[in-house]
Amino acid sequence: MSDTIATVEDPMLTSVKKALNIGGTYQDAAIQEYINEVKAFLRAAGVSDANMTPGLVARGVADLWQYGAGEGRLSEYFMQRTIQAAYTD
């Protein structure tokens, strides 16, 4: 019997990593936290889950993923796409 627990990778994580050209699993936990944050932001802005495209989420993750504290800012492009996605239902 194995002590390892099988995990199912989030399809959004796979897509975001592909969009950002990130391989391996070393940073998956950190990337997933940023994905969760971006999705929460999008939901609060009125974007439905169906309109949370991997490209939009990847842009938000890339904007926030900074190693310097207080440096993460959402880009103008991300904000414009968020508005468009919120009105696309």
N, CA, C and O atoms as a GROMACS GRO file, in nm:
protein
  356
    1MET      N    1   0.084  -0.119   0.000
    1MET     CA    2   0.000   0.000   0.000
    1MET      C    3   0.088   0.125   0.000
    1MET      O    4   0.184   0.133   0.076
    2SER      N    5   0.056   0.217  -0.082
    2SER     CA    6   0.136   0.338  -0.096
    2SER      C    7   0.090   0.445   0.002
    2SER      O    8  -0.029   0.456   0.032
    3ASP      N    9   0.186   0.523   0.053
    3ASP     CA   10   0.154   0.633   0.143
    3ASP      C   11   0.122   0.762   0.069
    3ASP      O   12   0.082   0.860   0.130
    4THR      N   13   0.139   0.762  -0.062
    4THR     CA   14   0.113   0.883  -0.139
    4THR      C   15  -0.036   0.893  -0.171
    4THR      O   16  -0.104   0.792  -0.190
    5ILE      N   17  -0.082   1.012  -0.176
    5ILE     CA   18  -0.222   1.039  -0.207
    5ILE      C   19  -0.228   1.092  -0.350
    5ILE      O   20  -0.158   1.188  -0.384
    6ALA      N   21  -0.308   1.031  -0.432
    6ALA     CA   22  -0.324   1.078  -0.569
    6ALA      C   23  -0.398   1.211  -0.568
    6ALA      O   24  -0.498   1.226  -0.498
    7THR      N   25  -0.348   1.305  -0.644
    7THR     CA   26  -0.415   1.435  -0.654
    7THR      C   27  -0.458   1.458  -0.797
    7THR      O   28  -0.395   1.410  -0.891
    8VAL      N   29  -0.566   1.530  -0.812
    8VAL     CA   30  -0.616   1.565  -0.944
    8VAL      C   31  -0.577   1.710  -0.968
    8VAL      O   32  -0.614   1.799  -0.892
    9GLU      N   33  -0.501   1.733  -1.074
    9GLU     CA   34  -0.457   1.869  -1.102
    9GLU      C   35  -0.573   1.951  -1.158
    9GLU      O   36  -0.646   1.906  -1.246
   10ASP      N   37  -0.587   2.070  -1.107
   10ASP     CA   38  -0.689   2.165  -1.151
   10ASP      C   39  -0.663   2.199  -1.299
   10ASP      O   40  -0.552   2.239  -1.334
   11PRO      N   41  -0.764   2.182  -1.386
   11PRO     CA   42  -0.743   2.216  -1.527
   11PRO      C   43  -0.699   2.362  -1.547
   11PRO      O   44  -0.624   2.391  -1.639
   12MET      N   45  -0.746   2.453  -1.461
   12MET     CA   46  -0.706   2.593  -1.472
   12MET      C   47  -0.557   2.606  -1.441
   12MET      O   48  -0.487   2.684  -1.506
   13LEU      N   49  -0.508   2.532  -1.342
   13LEU     CA   50  -0.366   2.534  -1.310
   13LEU      C   51  -0.284   2.490  -1.430
   13LEU      O   52  -0.184   2.553  -1.465
   14THR      N   53  -0.325   2.383  -1.493
   14THR     CA   54  -0.255   2.332  -1.611
   14THR      C   55  -0.253   2.437  -1.722
   14THR      O   56  -0.149   2.460  -1.783
   15SER      N   57  -0.367   2.500  -1.747
   15SER     CA   58  -0.377   2.600  -1.854
   15SER      C   59  -0.295   2.725  -1.823
   15SER      O   60  -0.227   2.779  -1.910
   16VAL      N   61  -0.301   2.770  -1.698
   16VAL     CA   62  -0.225   2.890  -1.659
   16VAL      C   63  -0.076   2.864  -1.671
   16VAL      O   64  -0.002   2.948  -1.723
   17LYS      N   65  -0.031   2.748  -1.624
   17LYS     CA   66   0.112   2.715  -1.635
   17LYS      C   67   0.155   2.710  -1.782
   17LYS      O   68   0.263   2.756  -1.816
   18LYS      N   69   0.071   2.655  -1.866
   18LYS     CA   70   0.102   2.648  -2.009
   18LYS      C   71   0.112   2.789  -2.067
   18LYS      O   72   0.204   2.819  -2.142
   19ALA      N   73   0.016   2.875  -2.032
   19ALA     CA   74   0.015   3.012  -2.084
   19ALA      C   75   0.138   3.091  -2.037
   19ALA      O   76   0.188   3.177  -2.109
   20LEU      N   77   0.185   3.061  -1.917
   20LEU     CA   78   0.300   3.134  -1.861
   20LEU      C   79   0.431   3.060  -1.886
   20LEU      O   80   0.536   3.102  -1.838
   21ASN      N   81   0.425   2.950  -1.961
   21ASN     CA   82   0.542   2.872  -1.996
   21ASN      C   83   0.616   2.823  -1.870
   21ASN      O   84   0.738   2.837  -1.859
   22ILE      N   85   0.540   2.766  -1.777
   22ILE     CA   86   0.596   2.713  -1.653
   22ILE      C   87   0.582   2.562  -1.656
   22ILE      O   88   0.473   2.509  -1.677
   23GLY      N   89   0.692   2.492  -1.636
   23GLY     CA   90   0.691   2.346  -1.634
   23GLY      C   91   0.714   2.294  -1.493
   23GLY      O   92   0.747   2.370  -1.402
   24GLY      N   93   0.696   2.166  -1.476
   24GLY     CA   94   0.719   2.104  -1.346
   24GLY      C   95   0.609   2.136  -1.247
   24GLY      O   96   0.510   2.200  -1.280
   25THR      N   97   0.630   2.089  -1.124
   25THR     CA   98   0.528   2.106  -1.020
   25THR      C   99   0.578   2.184  -0.900
   25THR      O  100   0.504   2.205  -0.804
   26TYR      N  101   0.703   2.227  -0.903
   26TYR     CA  102   0.766   2.292  -0.788
   26TYR      C  103   0.685   2.410  -0.735
   26TYR      O  104   0.674   2.427  -0.614
   27GLN      N  105   0.628   2.491  -0.823
   27GLN     CA  106   0.558   2.612  -0.780
   27GLN      C  107   0.406   2.602  -0.790
   27GLN      O  108   0.336   2.702  -0.783
   28ASP      N  109   0.356   2.481  -0.805
   28ASP     CA  110   0.212   2.462  -0.822
   28ASP      C  111   0.130   2.521  -0.707
   28ASP      O  112   0.027   2.584  -0.732
   29ALA      N  113   0.174   2.502  -0.584
   29ALA     CA  114   0.096   2.553  -0.470
   29ALA      C  115   0.087   2.705  -0.474
   29ALA      O  116  -0.020   2.761  -0.449
   30ALA      N  117   0.197   2.772  -0.505
   30ALA     CA  118   0.196   2.918  -0.512
   30ALA      C  119   0.110   2.966  -0.628
   30ALA      O  120   0.031   3.060  -0.613
   31ILE      N  121   0.125   2.903  -0.744
   31ILE     CA  122   0.045   2.941  -0.861
   31ILE      C  123  -0.103   2.920  -0.832
   31ILE      O  124  -0.185   3.004  -0.871
   32GLN      N  125  -0.138   2.810  -0.766
   32GLN     CA  126  -0.278   2.783  -0.734
   32GLN      C  127  -0.336   2.890  -0.642
   32GLN      O  128  -0.451   2.930  -0.657
   33GLU      N  129  -0.255   2.938  -0.546
   33GLU     CA  130  -0.302   3.045  -0.458
   33GLU      C  131  -0.331   3.173  -0.538
   33GLU      O  132  -0.431   3.240  -0.512
   34TYR      N  133  -0.245   3.205  -0.633
   34TYR     CA  134  -0.270   3.322  -0.717
   34TYR      C  135  -0.392   3.301  -0.806
   34TYR      O  136  -0.469   3.395  -0.828
   35ILE      N  137  -0.410   3.181  -0.857
   35ILE     CA  138  -0.530   3.151  -0.936
   35ILE      C  139  -0.654   3.173  -0.850
   35ILE      O  140  -0.751   3.234  -0.896
   36ASN      N  141  -0.652   3.123  -0.727
   36ASN     CA  142  -0.766   3.141  -0.637
   36ASN      C  143  -0.793   3.288  -0.612
   36ASN      O  144  -0.909   3.330  -0.609
   37GLU      N  145  -0.688   3.367  -0.594
   37GLU     CA  146  -0.704   3.511  -0.570
   37GLU      C  147  -0.762   3.581  -0.691
   37GLU      O  148  -0.852   3.664  -0.678
   38VAL      N  149  -0.712   3.548  -0.809
   38VAL     CA  150  -0.763   3.610  -0.932
   38VAL      C  151  -0.909   3.571  -0.954
   38VAL      O  152  -0.990   3.656  -0.990
   39LYS      N  153  -0.943   3.445  -0.932
   39LYS     CA  154  -1.082   3.402  -0.949
   39LYS      C  155  -1.174   3.474  -0.850
   39LYS      O  156  -1.285   3.513  -0.885
   40ALA      N  157  -1.128   3.491  -0.726
   40ALA     CA  158  -1.209   3.564  -0.627
   40ALA      C  159  -1.229   3.709  -0.672
   40ALA      O  160  -1.339   3.763  -0.658
   41PHE      N  161  -1.125   3.772  -0.724
   41PHE     CA  162  -1.135   3.908  -0.775
   41PHE      C  163  -1.237   3.914  -0.888
   41PHE      O  164  -1.323   4.002  -0.891
   42LEU      N  165  -1.226   3.820  -0.982
   42LEU     CA  166  -1.317   3.819  -1.097
   42LEU      C  167  -1.462   3.797  -1.054
   42LEU      O  168  -1.552   3.863  -1.104
   43ARG      N  169  -1.484   3.704  -0.962
   43ARG     CA  170  -1.620   3.680  -0.912
   43ARG      C  171  -1.677   3.807  -0.847
   43ARG      O  172  -1.792   3.843  -0.870
   44ALA      N  173  -1.595   3.873  -0.767
   44ALA     CA  174  -1.640   3.995  -0.700
   44ALA      C  175  -1.671   4.106  -0.801
   44ALA      O  176  -1.752   4.194  -0.774
   45ALA      N  177  -1.606   4.101  -0.917
   45ALA     CA  178  -1.629   4.199  -1.023
   45ALA      C  179  -1.750   4.162  -1.108
   45ALA      O  180  -1.788   4.238  -1.197
   46GLY      N  181  -1.811   4.047  -1.082
   46GLY     CA  182  -1.930   4.006  -1.155
   46GLY      C  183  -1.904   3.915  -1.273
   46GLY      O  184  -1.993   3.896  -1.356
   47VAL      N  185  -1.785   3.858  -1.281
   47VAL     CA  186  -1.752   3.766  -1.391
   47VAL      C  187  -1.798   3.626  -1.352
   47VAL      O  188  -1.764   3.575  -1.245
   48SER      N  189  -1.875   3.564  -1.440
   48SER     CA  190  -1.920   3.427  -1.414
   48SER      C  191  -1.804   3.330  -1.434
   48SER      O  192  -1.708   3.360  -1.505
   49ASP      N  193  -1.814   3.214  -1.371
   49ASP     CA  194  -1.710   3.113  -1.387
   49ASP      C  195  -1.692   3.075  -1.534
   49ASP      O  196  -1.580   3.046  -1.578
   50ALA      N  197  -1.800   3.075  -1.610
   50ALA     CA  198  -1.793   3.040  -1.752
   50ALA      C  199  -1.709   3.139  -1.832
   50ALA      O  200  -1.653   3.103  -1.936
   51ASN      N  201  -1.699   3.263  -1.785
   51ASN     CA  202  -1.623   3.366  -1.857
   51ASN      C  203  -1.482   3.385  -1.801
   51ASN      O  204  -1.411   3.477  -1.842
   52MET      N  205  -1.442   3.301  -1.707
   52MET     CA  206  -1.305   3.306  -1.653
   52MET      C  207  -1.216   3.220  -1.741
   52MET      O  208  -1.190   3.104  -1.711
   53THR      N  209  -1.170   3.278  -1.849
   53THR     CA  210  -1.087   3.203  -1.943
   53THR      C  211  -0.947   3.185  -1.886
   53THR      O  212  -0.901   3.266  -1.806
   54PRO      N  213  -0.879   3.079  -1.927
   54PRO     CA  214  -0.742   3.059  -1.880
   54PRO      C  215  -0.650   3.177  -1.914
   54PRO      O  216  -0.562   3.210  -1.835
   55GLY      N  217  -0.671   3.240  -2.027
   55GLY     CA  218  -0.588   3.355  -2.064
   55GLY      C  219  -0.606   3.471  -1.969
   55GLY      O  220  -0.509   3.534  -1.928
   56LEU      N  221  -0.731   3.500  -1.934
   56LEU     CA  222  -0.759   3.609  -1.841
   56LEU      C  223  -0.702   3.578  -1.704
   56LEU      O  224  -0.639   3.664  -1.642
   57VAL      N  225  -0.724   3.458  -1.656
   57VAL     CA  226  -0.671   3.419  -1.524
   57VAL      C  227  -0.518   3.421  -1.526
   57VAL      O  228  -0.456   3.467  -1.430
   58ALA      N  229  -0.457   3.372  -1.633
   58ALA     CA  230  -0.311   3.373  -1.645
   58ALA      C  231  -0.256   3.515  -1.641
   58ALA      O  232  -0.153   3.541  -1.579
   59ARG      N  233  -0.325   3.608  -1.708
   59ARG     CA  234  -0.280   3.748  -1.706
   59ARG      C  235  -0.283   3.802  -1.563
   59ARG      O  236  -0.190   3.870  -1.521
   60GLY      N  237  -0.390   3.772  -1.489
   60GLY     CA  238  -0.398   3.816  -1.350
   60GLY      C  239  -0.290   3.754  -1.264
   60GLY      O  240  -0.231   3.821  -1.180
   61VAL      N  241  -0.265   3.625  -1.283
   61VAL     CA  242  -0.159   3.557  -1.207
   61VAL      C  243  -0.024   3.620  -1.238
   61VAL      O  244   0.054   3.648  -1.147
   62ALA      N  245   0.004   3.644  -1.364
   62ALA     CA  246   0.131   3.705  -1.403
   62ALA      C  247   0.145   3.844  -1.343
   62ALA      O  248   0.254   3.883  -1.301
   63ASP      N  249   0.036   3.919  -1.339
   63ASP     CA  250   0.040   4.054  -1.281
   63ASP      C  251   0.072   4.050  -1.132
   63ASP      O  252   0.147   4.134  -1.082
   64LEU      N  253   0.016   3.953  -1.061
   64LEU     CA  254   0.034   3.947  -0.916
   64LEU      C  255   0.162   3.878  -0.873
   64LEU      O  256   0.212   3.902  -0.762
   65TRP      N  257   0.216   3.793  -0.957
   65TRP     CA  258   0.330   3.710  -0.920
   65TRP      C  259   0.459   3.792  -0.921
   65TRP      O  260   0.531   3.797  -1.020
   66GLN      N  261   0.484   3.854  -0.808
   66GLN     CA  262   0.604   3.934  -0.790
   66GLN      C  263   0.672   3.887  -0.662
   66GLN      O  264   0.606   3.848  -0.565
   67TYR      N  265   0.803   3.889  -0.662
   67TYR     CA  266   0.875   3.847  -0.543
   67TYR      C  267   0.899   3.963  -0.447
   67TYR      O  268   0.943   3.941  -0.334
   68GLY      N  269   0.871   4.086  -0.488
   68GLY     CA  270   0.885   4.200  -0.399
   68GLY      C  271   0.752   4.232  -0.335
   68GLY      O  272   0.650   4.242  -0.404
   69ALA      N  273   0.751   4.248  -0.205
   69ALA     CA  274   0.627   4.278  -0.133
   69ALA      C  275   0.569   4.411  -0.181
   69ALA      O  276   0.641   4.510  -0.197
   70GLY      N  277   0.439   4.413  -0.202
   70GLY     CA  278   0.370   4.535  -0.240
   70GLY      C  279   0.387   4.574  -0.386
   70GLY      O  280   0.342   4.682  -0.425
   71GLU      N  281   0.449   4.490  -0.466
   71GLU     CA  282   0.476   4.524  -0.605
   71GLU      C  283   0.369   4.469  -0.700
   71GLU      O  284   0.358   4.516  -0.813
   72GLY      N  285   0.291   4.371  -0.656
   72GLY     CA  286   0.192   4.311  -0.744
   72GLY      C  287   0.079   4.408  -0.774
   72GLY      O  288   0.011   4.456  -0.684
   73ARG      N  289   0.059   4.435  -0.902
   73ARG     CA  290  -0.048   4.524  -0.946
   73ARG      C  291  -0.116   4.459  -1.066
   73ARG      O  292  -0.052   4.398  -1.151
   74LEU      N  293  -0.245   4.474  -1.072
   74LEU     CA  294  -0.319   4.422  -1.187
   74LEU      C  295  -0.305   4.521  -1.302
   74LEU      O  296  -0.324   4.641  -1.284
   75SER      N  297  -0.272   4.469  -1.418
   75SER     CA  298  -0.247   4.553  -1.534
   75SER      C  299  -0.375   4.615  -1.588
   75SER      O  300  -0.486   4.571  -1.559
   76GLU      N  301  -0.356   4.719  -1.668
   76GLU     CA  302  -0.469   4.785  -1.733
   76GLU      C  303  -0.542   4.687  -1.823
   76GLU      O  304  -0.665   4.686  -1.828
   77TYR      N  305  -0.467   4.604  -1.895
   77TYR     CA  306  -0.528   4.504  -1.982
   77TYR      C  307  -0.617   4.409  -1.902
   77TYR      O  308  -0.730   4.383  -1.941
   78PHE      N  309  -0.566   4.358  -1.790
   78PHE     CA  310  -0.645   4.268  -1.707
   78PHE      C  311  -0.774   4.337  -1.661
   78PHE      O  312  -0.881   4.276  -1.665
   79MET      N  313  -0.764   4.460  -1.620
   79MET     CA  314  -0.882   4.532  -1.572
   79MET      C  315  -0.984   4.552  -1.685
   79MET      O  316  -1.104   4.537  -1.663
   80GLN      N  317  -0.937   4.586  -1.805
   80GLN     CA  318  -1.028   4.604  -1.918
   80GLN      C  319  -1.097   4.473  -1.955
   80GLN      O  320  -1.217   4.471  -1.980
   81ARG      N  321  -1.022   4.363  -1.958
   81ARG     CA  322  -1.080   4.232  -1.991
   81ARG      C  323  -1.178   4.188  -1.882
   81ARG      O  324  -1.277   4.122  -1.912
   82THR      N  325  -1.150   4.223  -1.757
   82THR     CA  326  -1.241   4.190  -1.649
   82THR      C  327  -1.376   4.258  -1.671
   82THR      O  328  -1.481   4.196  -1.654
   83ILE      N  329  -1.372   4.385  -1.707
   83ILE     CA  330  -1.496   4.459  -1.734
   83ILE      C  331  -1.571   4.396  -1.851
   83ILE      O  332  -1.692   4.377  -1.844
   84GLN      N  333  -1.499   4.363  -1.957
   84GLN     CA  334  -1.563   4.300  -2.072
   84GLN      C  335  -1.626   4.165  -2.033
   84GLN      O  336  -1.739   4.135  -2.071
   85ALA      N  337  -1.551   4.085  -1.958
   85ALA     CA  338  -1.601   3.953  -1.918
   85ALA      C  339  -1.723   3.964  -1.827
   85ALA      O  340  -1.813   3.880  -1.832
   86ALA      N  341  -1.726   4.067  -1.744
   86ALA     CA  342  -1.840   4.087  -1.654
   86ALA      C  343  -1.967   4.120  -1.732
   86ALA      O  344  -2.077   4.088  -1.689
   87TYR      N  345  -1.950   4.184  -1.847
   87TYR     CA  346  -2.066   4.222  -1.928
   87TYR      C  347  -2.101   4.120  -2.036
   87TYR      O  348  -2.192   4.143  -2.115
   88THR      N  349  -2.030   4.010  -2.040
   88THR     CA  350  -2.049   3.909  -2.145
   88THR      C  351  -2.132   3.792  -2.093
   88THR      O  352  -2.080   3.681  -2.079
   89ASP      N  353  -2.253   3.813  -2.065
   89ASP     CA  354  -2.341   3.702  -2.022
   89ASP      C  355  -2.473   3.709  -2.092
   89ASP      O  356  -2.560   3.625  -2.069
   0.00000   0.00000   0.00000
